[in-house]
Amino acid sequence: MLDSSGSEGASWPAVKRFAQAVVDSFNVATARVHMASVEFSTNARVAVPLNDSRAALADGIRGMPFLGQTTAIGRGLASALGE
């Protein structure tokens, strides 16, 4: 889950780098680890559905726009649980 609310504006590039570092620290593969990525602000969305592709995760994280609104972590959690 990545917080893309207004309070993260200056930190957004670092947040995305950290998320990529987390992905890189796991053995993401078919018979190993599967991951998904959820972005939240006022609303939440599954940016990358649960999968086993490190490249898909990297592309999804890299492509996440900064939303810059309020912080609705509950919506982010609900989206993650739905995934």
N, C-alpha and C positions, 0 to 999 in steps of 0.2 A: 504494500500500500504506500502510495506516494502522496504526500500532502502538497497540493498545488494551490493552496489558499493564499490570500494577499500577504500574509505574514512571512511567506517563504520567498517573496519576490527576488531579493538579492541572492538568496541561497539556492534558487531553483537549479542552476547548472551543477552545483555541488550535490544536491539531492539526487539528481539523475546519475551523476558519476558514482555516488555511493550505491545506488540501486544496481548499477551495472557491476560494481565490484562484488556485491552480494551474489549476483547470478554467477559471476566468474569463479566464485569460491566453491561452488557446488558442481558435482558431476552430472550436469543436465544431459540426460540421454533416455532412450526408450525404456531400457531395463533398469534405470536408475532413478533420478530425481525429475519430477515434473514441476513446473512453476507457472504462475499466472501473475499478472500485474494489474493493480487497481489504482486509479487516480481519483482523488477526491478534492473537492472544494465545497461550493454550495451544493453541487450535485456530485454524483460519483459515476464512474464508468469502468467497465472492464477494458483496459487498454490492450491487454494480451490475454486471450483465453488460456486456460490450463493446457500446457503442451510440454513437449520434450525437446524443443529446438532452442538452443542457445542463440542462434541467429535471429529467430523470430522475437525472442525476448529483447535482444539488443536493439533490433529495429523498432520495436514497440516503445521501449524506453526512450530511445533517441527521438522518436517522433511525437512524444507527449508535449502538447502545448502548455504553457503556463496559463492557468485559469484565473488566478488572482481575485477570488471572491471571498466569501466567508468560509469558516472551517466547519464542515459537517462530517466529522469522523464517523458518526453513526451510519450515515449513508454509505460511506466507504466500507465499513465493516459488513453491512447488509449485502453490498455488492460482492464482497469477497466470499461471504458465506454462501451466496447464491451460485457462485462459480464452482 
